[in-house]
């Protein structure tokens, strides 16, 4: 579905559709571009600042595309106790980004989550929904090297 079809599903000039239309656009496009937020503002007759304000207020919305590999670091209790902060810090240093950001080459996105639900293998991360547990700094470096290699082979 392209965004034109999304707009056809909603009544024009109706500010109450703001969140649902933003959700659908993000589902289709992967994120909310500045261009799409301006279109939504015109369609709903809301100021662009209001659309942007809503998009930045709710953490469900992304203003940048996600990377090819989305790394989610569990920050739940079991992972925290077993060193997930070190895992997160190592990933941030290795990738040169902070949690919530994507590398410039769009290969990696880094996110934190409250709990992945894999406490028995803490500390744990998921990369595109594939779990990697019992992590150490060395394991993270090897894991990233393997994903970087996959990227270069593509």
C-alpha positions, 0 to 999 in steps of 0.5 A: 500500500502506498501513502495515497491509499492511506489518505483515501481511507480517512476523512479530510480536515479531521484532526481526530485522525492524526494518530491513526494516519501517522501509525499507518504511514509509519507502518507502510514507510517504516518511519515518518519523513518530514515530507509525509508529516507536512502532507498529514498537516495539510490533510488534517488542517493542523499546523505542521508543528502540531503533527511534529509535536505528536510524532515526537511525543509518542515513542512509537513514532520514528523520524528516521528509517530503521537500519537493516539490522535492528539491535534491541538491548534488554534492560530488564532486571535480570539483564541489568543485574548481569551487565546489560549496561556494559552491553549497551555501552559496548554497542554504542561505542562499537557502532558510534551511535546512542540508543534510539539512533541509526548508523549513517549507512543505515546498517544498524539501529540500536534500541533499548527495551524493558524486557525481551523475556529471555531472562535465562540467557541474560544479558541478552539482545535481539538482532532482527528478532534473533536472540543472542545471550550470555553476552560479554564485550568480546562476544558483542565484538564478534557478533558485530563483526559477523553482521558487518561481514554479512553486510559487505557480502550482500 
